[in-house]
Amino acid sequence: MNTWKRRWCVLKDETFMWFRSKQEALKLGWLLKKGGGTSTLSRRNWKRRWFVLRESKLMYFENDSEENLKRTIDIRSARAIIDDTGKENGINIALEDRIFYLIAETAEDAR
């Protein structure tokens, strides 16, 4: 997903120039995500990931540099978003092919 937008910039000599800037995130921060492995040897442990919500896309990365995109989740295509996960500050996002289990480390991070 291209998160760069074209914007105008006025230079000192009053000429216009295009520049690119990243879209502002609606929300961003660290969440714990449960691994989605389905095979016998796959991992289903919790990993800390950097999440960014832009428009209706929830993207997650290995770290907060946002360089290595792991996956983009289209929130509009979710079958259900469930707040009651049995874990404090947890949320489930159910898609057609998978359920994402996410937990914020604190109540403040969950907001």
C-alpha positions as CSV (number, residue, x, y, z in Angstrom):
1,M,0.0,0.0,0.0
2,N,1.4,3.4,-0.9
3,T,1.1,5.6,2.1
4,W,2.7,8.6,0.4
5,K,0.5,11.6,-0.7
6,R,1.4,14.4,-3.0
7,R,1.4,17.8,-1.4
8,W,2.2,21.3,-2.5
9,C,5.1,23.3,-1.1
10,V,5.8,27.0,-1.7
11,L,9.5,27.8,-2.2
12,K,11.2,31.0,-1.1
13,D,11.0,32.4,-4.7
14,E,7.2,31.9,-4.5
15,T,7.2,29.0,-7.0
16,F,5.2,25.8,-6.3
17,M,6.7,22.4,-6.0
18,W,5.3,18.9,-5.3
19,F,6.6,16.9,-2.5
20,R,5.6,13.6,-1.0
21,S,4.7,13.1,2.7
22,K,3.4,10.2,4.6
23,Q,-0.4,10.1,5.4
24,E,-1.1,10.8,8.9
25,A,-2.0,7.8,11.0
26,L,-5.3,7.7,12.8
27,K,-3.7,5.6,15.5
28,L,-0.4,3.8,15.9
29,G,1.4,1.9,18.6
30,W,2.6,-1.5,19.9
31,L,0.3,-4.5,20.2
32,L,0.8,-8.1,20.9
33,K,-0.3,-10.4,18.0
34,K,-0.9,-14.1,18.3
35,G,0.9,-16.1,15.6
36,G,-1.5,-17.5,12.9
37,G,0.2,-20.8,12.1
38,T,-2.1,-23.7,11.3
39,S,0.3,-26.6,10.7
40,T,1.6,-28.9,13.4
41,L,5.0,-27.2,13.7
42,S,3.8,-23.6,13.2
43,R,4.2,-21.1,16.0
44,R,1.2,-19.6,17.8
45,N,3.1,-17.5,20.3
46,W,2.5,-13.8,21.0
47,K,4.8,-11.3,19.2
48,R,5.1,-7.6,19.8
49,R,4.3,-5.7,16.5
50,W,4.0,-2.1,15.5
51,F,0.5,-1.3,14.3
52,V,-0.6,1.7,12.2
53,L,-4.2,2.6,11.3
54,R,-4.6,4.7,8.2
55,E,-8.0,5.2,6.7
56,S,-9.6,1.7,6.9
57,K,-6.3,-0.2,6.7
58,L,-4.6,-1.7,9.7
59,M,-0.9,-2.4,8.9
60,Y,1.6,-4.1,11.1
61,F,5.4,-4.1,11.0
62,E,8.2,-5.8,12.9
63,N,9.3,-2.5,14.4
64,D,8.4,1.2,14.6
65,S,10.6,2.2,11.6
66,E,7.7,1.0,9.4
67,E,10.2,-0.5,6.9
68,N,9.2,-4.2,6.9
69,L,5.4,-4.4,6.3
70,K,4.2,-7.8,7.5
71,R,0.6,-7.5,6.4
72,T,-2.3,-5.1,5.8
73,I,-5.7,-5.8,7.2
74,D,-8.7,-4.1,5.5
75,I,-11.0,-3.3,8.4
76,R,-14.0,-2.9,6.0
77,S,-13.7,-6.5,4.9
78,A,-13.7,-7.9,8.5
79,R,-16.6,-10.2,9.2
80,A,-16.5,-9.2,12.9
81,I,-14.5,-7.1,15.3
82,I,-14.9,-8.5,18.8
83,D,-13.9,-6.6,21.9
84,D,-14.5,-9.5,24.4
85,T,-11.5,-11.8,24.0
86,G,-11.1,-13.1,27.5
87,K,-7.9,-11.1,27.8
88,E,-7.7,-7.6,29.2
89,N,-7.3,-4.9,26.5
90,G,-7.8,-7.5,23.8
91,I,-9.6,-7.4,20.5
92,N,-10.2,-10.0,17.7
93,I,-10.5,-9.2,14.1
94,A,-12.2,-11.9,12.1
95,L,-11.5,-12.0,8.3
96,E,-12.6,-14.6,5.8
97,D,-9.3,-16.5,6.0
98,R,-8.1,-15.8,9.5
99,I,-8.8,-14.4,13.0
100,F,-6.3,-11.9,14.3
101,Y,-5.9,-11.9,18.1
102,L,-4.5,-8.6,19.4
103,I,-3.7,-7.3,22.9
104,A,-2.6,-3.9,24.0
105,E,-0.1,-4.0,26.9
106,T,-2.0,-1.3,28.9
107,A,-5.5,0.2,29.0
108,E,-3.9,3.5,27.7
109,D,-2.5,1.7,24.7
110,A,-5.9,0.2,24.0
111,R,-7.6,3.6,23.4
